[in-house]
């Protein structure tokens, strides 16, 4: 019995030591990952994985002919990768998965119609804002809604996790919010009269305005202005600084203007001037919070 008791005690101690060692190794692994230098890793691998959307024309969408994801956000990420001297690898994300996918490291950076909000800034870091667009609601002309007040107690749809959802909930609590997986789903609900309006950035909404062939119109009053930026994981100051430096150079060389004009400027169906140039996110915070 004594020999058996000693054996059991030794086994328990050995097991405890193994568990403790595993825990320490696990913590070390987590710590090593958390303290990794993102910029150094990207340079070492020679590629930067960029998360974009694929259903939001003209920001990020699938080209019907090539079946490749193209758009303003994709070109911005490609130009950024060129500035950093690495290959750009595009990865398609849904709106609601953008931040989680960045946080767990499946993408290195977000270029995905990412509007700045104070809540999102608690989860990720934002680069300088490279453009701003008004957030508006598209409504059926036959309903006669002319202002946001006309939508009180009515239902307005938008993509789940979008900036439109954030600002409607914050600034217009009397309007009912209905979320959908993507903009096409929300527009179908609008066509089926399940909702009274659809909210999105005007850049995204123009294609639906045109698809309606005169049946829909934007309410002039914006929900708010959406400052768009790129997103990086928290705790990566060198990478954030490198991206901001690259964006500044792209601005100075006219590359951001060229990309904007290609997808949104004069000669496109959007015909929108780029009214806001590159702006430090610190200034954006003061104007939105």
FINUSE-322891 format. One record per residue: x, y, z of N, C-alpha, C in turn; residue in one letter. Coordinates in steps of 0.02 Angstrom, whole numbers, padded with zeros to 5 digits, always signed. Example, Ala and Ser with C-alpha at 12.3 -4.5 7.8 and 13.67 -1.06 7.14 Angstrom:
+00660-00284+00390+00615-00225+00390+00660-00165+00390A+00642-00112+00354+00684-00053+00357+00645+00002+00394S
end
This chain:
+00041-00061+00000+00000+00000+00000+00043+00063+00000X+00095+00063+00043+00139+00121+00047+00173+00134-00019X+00195+00078-00052+00228+00085-00116+00180+00112-00168X+00116+00089-00166+00066+00111-00213+00050+00186-00202X+00046+00207-00138+00031+00277-00122+00087+00322-00147X+00150+00300-00139+00207+00340-00162+00205+00347-00238X+00187+00291-00272+00183+00291-00345+00130+00340-00369X+00071+00340-00336+00017+00385-00356+00036+00458-00345X+00070+00470-00287+00092+00538-00272+00141+00563-00325X+00187+00518-00345+00237+00537-00397+00203+00552-00464X+00152+00510-00480+00117+00521-00542+00080+00587-00543X+00048+00604-00484+00012+00667-00481+00059+00726-00488X+00117+00722-00455+00166+00776-00460+00192+00784-00531X+00205+00726-00563+00230+00728-00631+00179+00759-00678X+00115+00738-00669+00062+00764-00710+00054+00839-00700X+00059+00861-00637+00053+00933-00622+00110+00972-00656X+00169+00942-00655+00226+00976-00686+00217+00983-00761X+00190+00929-00792+00179+00930-00864+00127+00983-00882X+00072+00985-00843+00020+01034-00855+00047+01105-00848X+00086+01117-00795+00114+01183-00783+00161+01203-00840X+00203+01155-00861+00250+01170-00915+00212+01186-00979X+00159+01149-00992+00119+01162-01052+00088+01231-01050X+00063+01249-00991+00031+01315-00983+00081+01370-00995X+00143+01361-00968+00194+01412-00976+00213+01418-01049X+00221+01360-01083+00238+01361-01154+00182+01394-01194X+00120+01380-01174+00063+01409-01209+00062+01484-01202X+00076+01508-01142+00077+01579-01130+00134+01612-01168X+00190+01575-01171+00247+01602-01208+00230+01609-01281X+00195+01559-01307+00175+01561-01377+00130+01619-01391X+00080+01630-01345+00034+01686-01355+00071+01752-01351X+00116+01756-01301+00153+01818-01293+00195+01833-01354X+00228+01779-01381+00270+01788-01440+00230+01813-01499X+00170+01786-01507+00128+01807-01563+00105+01879-01554X+00086+01896-01492+00060+01963-01479+00113+02016-01490X+00177+01998-01476+00229+02048-01481+00265+02047-01548X+00242+02004-01595+00273+02000-01660+00268+02067-01696X+00318+02082-01737+00319+02144-01775+00285+02131-01842X+00225+02159-01851+00186+02147-01911+00223+02169-01974X+00253+02228-01972+00288+02254-02030+00346+02208-02049X+00384+02186-01999+00441+02142-02012+00417+02075-02041X+00361+02049-02016+00334+01987-02042+00313+01993-02115X+00279+02049-02130+00257+02060-02199+00317+02066-02246X+00368+02102-02225+00428+02109-02265+00462+02041-02274X+00464+02001-02221+00498+01937-02224+00461+01888-02271X+00395+01889-02269+00355+01845-02312+00348+01872-02382X+00360+01937-02390+00356+01967-02456+00285+01976-02481X+00237+01974-02436+00167+01984-02457+00126+02014-02400X+00074+02049-02419+00028+02079-02371-00043+02056-02388X-00076+02023-02341-00143+01998-02352-00193+02053-02336X-00231+02073-02386-00277+02129-02380-00349+02106-02382X-00387+02121-02330-00457+02103-02328-00500+02155-02362X-00541+02134-02411-00586+02180-02446-00656+02149-02449X-00704+02190-02470-00771+02165-02482-00775+02140-02555X-00830+02105-02571-00838+02081-02639-00909+02093-02666X-00951+02127-02626-01020+02139-02647-01039+02213-02643X-00988+02256-02638-01001+02327-02629-00968+02366-02686X-01003+02373-02742-00977+02410-02799-00983+02486-02786X-00932+02526-02799-00870+02510-02833-00811+02499-02786X-00823+02490-02721-00769+02485-02672-00733+02417-02677X-00772+02364-02678-00745+02297-02685-00800+02252-02710X-00793+02225-02771-00846+02183-02800-00817+02135-02850X-00855+02083-02866-00831+02032-02913-00847+02052-02984X-00795+02058-03025-00803+02075-03096-00838+02017-03132X-00892+02032-03166-00933+01980-03198-00894+01943-03252X-00846+01975-03284-00809+01943-03338-00750+01903-03313X-00710+01932-03269-00649+01899-03246-00659+01856-03184X-00715+01868-03148-00730+01836-03084-00679+01853-03030X-00641+01906-03042-00593+01929-02992-00625+01987-02952X-00603+01994-02890-00627+02050-02848-00587+02112-02867X-00623+02165-02885-00592+02227-02906-00625+02286-02870X-00600+02346-02881-00632+02404-02853-00583+02453-02821X-00610+02508-02797-00570+02561-02766-00527+02534-02709X-00558+02498-02663-00521+02473-02604-00465+02425-02624X-00478+02384-02675-00428+02336-02699-00368+02373-02729X-00382+02424-02769-00328+02462-02800-00288+02501-02748X-00321+02526-02696-00285+02561-02643-00237+02514-02609X-00260+02453-02595-00217+02404-02561-00159+02383-02606X-00173+02377-02672-00119+02360-02718-00066+02414-02720X-00088+02477-02723-00041+02533-02724-00001+02536-02659X-00034+02521-02604+00000+02520-02539+00053+02465-02537X+00036+02406-02562+00084+02351-02564+00144+02369-02607X+00130+02403-02663+00184+02426-02706+00231+02473-02669X+00202+02518-02629+00243+02565-02590+00286+02528-02539X+00259+02475-02511+00296+02436-02460+00344+02386-02492X+00338+02376-02558+00382+02330-02592+00365+02257-02582X+00300+02242-02573+00279+02173-02564+00220+02156-02610X+00205+02092-02614+00148+02069-02654+00083+02080-02616X+00030+02100-02650-00035+02107-02617-00076+02044-02630X-00100+02014-02576-00143+01955-02580-00212+01975-02556X-00262+01974-02601-00330+01995-02585-00368+01938-02552X-00404+01952-02498-00446+01903-02464-00515+01933-02454X-00567+01899-02478-00635+01924-02473-00663+01914-02403X-00694+01967-02376-00725+01965-02310-00796+01992-02314X-00838+01970-02269-00904+02001-02262-00897+02062-02217X-00946+02106-02218-00943+02167-02177-00934+02150-02103X-00975+02103-02079-00973+02087-02007-00910+02049-01986X-00875+02019-02035-00815+01980-02018-00751+02020-02024X-00756+02083-02047-00696+02121-02060-00650+02126-01999X-00677+02153-01945-00636+02165-01885-00614+02099-01852X-00659+02050-01842-00636+01986-01813-00580+01953-01853X-00585+01953-01920-00534+01921-01961-00467+01957-01955X-00469+02023-01946-00407+02060-01935-00378+02045-01866X-00421+02043-01817-00398+02032-01748-00364+01965-01739X-00388+01913-01772-00359+01847-01763-00302+01834-01812X-00287+01883-01855-00228+01877-01897-00237+01842-01964X-00299+01834-01986-00309+01803-02051-00296+01852-02109X-00299+01916-02093-00278+01968-02141-00232+02016-02105X-00189+02049-02143-00142+02097-02114-00171+02167-02109X-00217+02183-02155-00244+02250-02158-00313+02248-02190X-00355+02296-02172-00422+02301-02200-00426+02361-02247X-00449+02348-02308-00465+02401-02355-00534+02382-02381X-00585+02396-02339-00650+02365-02350-00707+02412-02332X-00710+02471-02366-00762+02520-02352-00769+02529-02277X-00713+02537-02243-00711+02538-02170-00718+02609-02143X-00777+02625-02119-00789+02690-02091-00766+02694-02018X-00738+02751-01999-00715+02760-01930-00774+02771-01883X-00773+02735-01827-00817+02750-01770-00776+02741-01706X-00797+02774-01654-00762+02769-01590-00764+02697-01564X-00819+02662-01575-00825+02593-01552-00776+02547-01588X-00770+02556-01653-00722+02515-01690-00650+02530-01670X-00638+02594-01653-00570+02614-01634-00548+02582-01569X-00594+02554-01531-00577+02517-01470-00550+02448-01488X-00567+02425-01548-00549+02357-01568-00489+02354-01615X-00481+02404-01658-00426+02405-01705-00399+02476-01710X-00342+02484-01743-00315+02550-01756-00332+02571-01827X-00345+02635-01836-00361+02662-01902-00302+02702-01928X-00292+02697-01994-00242+02740-02026-00274+02809-02036X-00237+02853-02069-00267+02917-02089-00325+02903-02136X-00374+02947-02134-00434+02939-02177-00418+02963-02248X-00428+02919-02298-00411+02937-02366-00470+02962-02408X-00532+02957-02380-00589+02988-02412-00649+02988-02364X-00697+03032-02378-00758+03035-02339-00818+03038-02386X-00872+03005-02367-00932+03005-02408-00994+03014-02363X-01048+03043-02390-01109+03050-02350-01146+02983-02345X-01176+02971-02288-01219+02913-02278-01291+02935-02290X-01325+02901-02336-01392+02922-02354-01441+02863-02356X-01505+02881-02356-01558+02830-02359-01593+02834-02426X-01599+02777-02459-01634+02771-02522-01706+02750-02508X-01755+02786-02535-01825+02772-02520-01865+02769-02585X-01923+02734-02585-01967+02734-02643-01996+02803-02655X-01993+02828-02716-02021+02893-02733-02095+02896-02716X-02130+02841-02727-02203+02840-02717-02224+02850-02644X-02177+02839-02597-02194+02847-02526-02194+02920-02505X-02161+02962-02542-02161+03034-02526-02118+03055-02468X-02073+03011-02444-02029+03029-02388-01975+03077-02413X-01971+03136-02381-01923+03187-02403-01868+03202-02351X-01880+03182-02289-01831+03195-02236-01825+03134-02192X-01773+03132-02151-01764+03076-02105-01820+03074-02054X-01849+03131-02037-01905+03132-01989-01965+03095-02017X-01972+03094-02084-02027+03057-02115-02021+02982-02105X-01961+02959-02086-01950+02888-02077-01959+02865-02004X-01977+02912-01960-01990+02893-01891-02043+02838-01888X-02029+02787-01847-02075+02730-01838-02080+02686-01900X-02037+02697-01948-02034+02654-02007-01969+02612-02003X-01963+02562-02046-01906+02517-02045-01858+02534-02102X-01795+02540-02085-01743+02553-02134-01691+02497-02130X-01672+02471-02187-01625+02415-02189-01555+02438-02208X-01505+02399-02186-01436+02412-02204-01395+02349-02189X-01333+02349-02211-01289+02292-02198-01271+02290-02124X-01273+02230-02095-01257+02221-02025-01185+02242-02010X-01176+02281-01958-01110+02303-01938-01084+02363-01976X-01126+02393-02019-01104+02450-02059-01105+02515-02019X-01072+02566-02045-01073+02632-02013-01143+02662-02014X-01182+02645-02066-01251+02670-02070-01291+02645-02011X-01282+02581-01993-01317+02554-01935-01296+02591-01871X-01231+02603-01864-01205+02637-01805-01236+02706-01797X-01236+02747-01851-01260+02815-01846-01336+02819-01841X-01372+02774-01874-01445+02774-01867-01465+02759-01795X-01434+02709-01766-01450+02691-01696-01432+02748-01649X-01376+02781-01662-01352+02833-01616-01390+02898-01623X-01402+02919-01686-01430+02986-01697-01504+02989-01715X-01532+02932-01736-01603+02931-01758-01639+02871-01728X-01645+02871-01661-01673+02812-01626-01746+02797-01642X-01782+02845-01672-01853+02833-01688-01861+02791-01752X-01807+02786-01790-01809+02746-01852-01792+02674-01836X-01834+02628-01859-01822+02557-01847-01764+02531-01889X-01719+02494-01859-01660+02468-01894-01669+02393-01909X-01661+02375-01972-01664+02305-01993-01599+02290-02029X-01561+02240-02006-01496+02225-02036-01499+02164-02081X-01456+02165-02132-01451+02110-02180-01378+02092-02190X-01368+02033-02220-01300+02008-02230-01260+02053-02278X-01294+02080-02329-01259+02122-02377-01309+02170-02409X-01284+02217-02449-01327+02267-02480-01377+02238-02530X-01359+02189-02571-01409+02160-02616-01469+02131-02580X-01458+02100-02522-01513+02072-02483-01558+02127-02457X-01528+02182-02434-01568+02239-02409-01608+02271-02466X-01578+02276-02525-01613+02306-02582-01672+02263-02604X-01663+02197-02601-01718+02152-02618-01776+02162-02569X-01759+02172-02505-01812+02185-02455-01847+02251-02469X-01810+02300-02493-01839+02365-02511-01886+02356-02571X-01866+02318-02619-01907+02305-02678-01971+02267-02659X-01966+02225-02609-02023+02185-02587-02065+02221-02536X-02047+02284-02521-02084+02328-02475-02083+02302-02403X-02032+02265-02387-02024+02241-02318-01994+02296-02274X-01960+02343-02305-01931+02400-02270-01949+02464-02310X-01943+02521-02277-01962+02585-02308-01903+02622-02337X-01842+02598-02324-01783+02632-02350-01722+02588-02340X-01669+02605-02376-01605+02570-02368-01550+02621-02357X-01510+02610-02306-01457+02658-02288-01389+02630-02306X-01348+02672-02336-01279+02654-02351-01241+02717-02371X-01176+02709-02381-01136+02764-02407-01161+02779-02477X-01162+02843-02495-01188+02862-02560-01150+02828-02617X-01085+02816-02606-01046+02782-02657-01073+02713-02672X-01096+02679-02621-01124+02612-02630-01196+02614-02655X-01232+02667-02637-01303+02670-02653-01321+02691-02723X-01275+02723-02758-01292+02749-02825-01311+02693-02873X-01277+02636-02870-01294+02581-02916-01365+02557-02905X-01389+02559-02842-01458+02538-02828-01508+02591-02849X-01487+02654-02843-01528+02709-02868-01540+02700-02943X-01487+02684-02979-01493+02675-03051-01532+02612-03069X-01522+02559-03030-01557+02497-03043-01633+02505-03035X-01653+02553-02993-01724+02565-02982-01759+02602-03038X-01719+02630-03085-01747+02664-03144-01802+02714-03128X-01785+02758-03081-01832+02812-03064-01881+02797-03008X-01881+02735-02983-01927+02716-02930-01903+02738-02861X-01838+02754-02856-01809+02771-02790-01772+02837-02794X-01763+02867-02735-01725+02930-02730-01691+02933-02662X-01635+02969-02658-01601+02979-02594-01636+03035-02557X-01644+03027-02492-01663+03083-02449-01602+03129-02444X-01612+03193-02456-01556+03240-02458-01517+03243-02393X-01552+03241-02338-01519+03246-02272-01477+03184-02259X-01413+03190-02248-01371+03132-02234-01379+03108-02162X-01370+03043-02152-01367+03016-02084-01306+03044-02049X-01254+03052-02087-01190+03077-02063-01139+03070-02118X-01077+03089-02103-01022+03081-02150-00979+03024-02127X-00959+02982-02174-00919+02924-02156-00846+02934-02177X-00802+02946-02128-00731+02949-02144-00704+02878-02151X-00679+02861-02209-00653+02794-02222-00577+02792-02213X-00553+02737-02188-00482+02727-02177-00466+02653-02184X-00403+02636-02178-00382+02566-02177-00376+02545-02104X-00383+02481-02091-00380+02456-02023-00322+02409-02012X-00287+02416-01956-00233+02371-01936-00244+02348-01865X-00212+02293-01847-00219+02267-01779-00188+02315-01729X-00215+02316-01669-00186+02357-01615-00118+02329-01595X-00076+02373-01570-00010+02352-01547+00041+02344-01602X+00029+02375-01660+00076+02371-01716+00095+02441-01740X+00128+02480-01697+00144+02550-01714+00188+02558-01775X+00236+02512-01786+00281+02519-01843+00242+02508-01908X+00198+02459-01909+00159+02445-01969+00111+02503-01983X+00079+02528-01931+00032+02584-01938+00069+02645-01966X+00128+02659-01939+00167+02717-01962+00189+02708-02035X+00207+02646-02053+00229+02632-02122+00171+02641-02171X+00112+02619-02152+00053+02626-02195+00035+02700-02203X+00035+02737-02148+00020+02809-02152+00071+02846-02195X+00134+02827-02189+00186+02858-02230+00175+02843-02304X+00156+02780-02319+00142+02760-02388+00082+02797-02416X+00030+02805-02376-00030+02841-02397-00013+02914-02412X+00029+02944-02370+00049+03014-02380+00086+03021-02446X+00129+02974-02461+00166+02976-02524+00118+02967-02584X+00070+02921-02576+00020+02909-02629-00021+02972-02641X-00036+03009-02588-00074+03072-02593-00032+03124-02631X+00030+03131-02611+00074+03181-02641+00086+03167-02716X+00089+03103-02734+00102+03083-02803+00039+03081-02846X-00019+03094-02814-00081+03094-02851-00111+03026-02863X-00084+02974-02831-00109+02906-02842-00178+02895-02813X-00191+02925-02755-00257+02918-02724-00310+02952-02767X-00293+03010-02794-00340+03044-02839-00353+03002-02901X-00301+02972-02928-00307+02932-02989-00352+02872-02978X-00344+02839-02920-00385+02781-02905-00458+02802-02895X-00468+02859-02860-00535+02885-02850-00569+02900-02917X-00533+02935-02959-00562+02954-03024-00578+02894-03067X-00538+02842-03062-00550+02781-03100-00616+02749-03082X-00632+02748-03018-00692+02711-02995-00752+02755-02979X-00739+02819-02961-00793+02861-02935-00798+02930-02966X-00747+02950-03002-00744+03019-03026-00782+03032-03091X-00767+03089-03121-00800+03110-03182-00789+03057-03237X-00843+03042-03272-00839+02990-03323-00864+02923-03299X-00873+02916-03233-00903+02855-03206-00977+02869-03192X-01014+02817-03177-01085+02826-03161-01095+02863-03095X-01043+02865-03054-01048+02897-02988-01036+02972-02993X-00989+02992-03034-00975+03063-03047-00968+03103-02982X-00929+03076-02935-00920+03108-02870-00850+03137-02863X-00844+03200-02846-00778+03229-02833-00750+03202-02767X-00686+03198-02762-00654+03178-02699-00645+03241-02657X-00694+03255-02616-00697+03318-02579-00649+03322-02520X-00632+03264-02492-00589+03263-02433-00524+03227-02449X-00468+03260-02439-00403+03229-02450-00382+03190-02387X-00321+03163-02389-00296+03124-02332-00296+03166-02269X-00323+03138-02216-00329+03175-02153-00311+03131-02094X-00268+03154-02048-00249+03114-01990-00310+03092-01950X-00309+03031-01926-00367+03005-01890-00380+03043-01826X-00330+03074-01798-00340+03113-01737-00388+03171-01749X-00384+03201-01808-00430+03255-01824-00501+03228-01837X-00505+03169-01865-00570+03137-01876-00605+03123-01810X-00566+03101-01761-00595+03087-01695-00629+03149-01666X-00596+03206-01672-00624+03267-01644-00690+03287-01677X-00697+03270-01741-00757+03291-01778-00814+03241-01774X-00801+03180-01749-00853+03129-01748-00875+03108-01678X-00838+03127-01628-00852+03103-01559-00880+03160-01516X
end
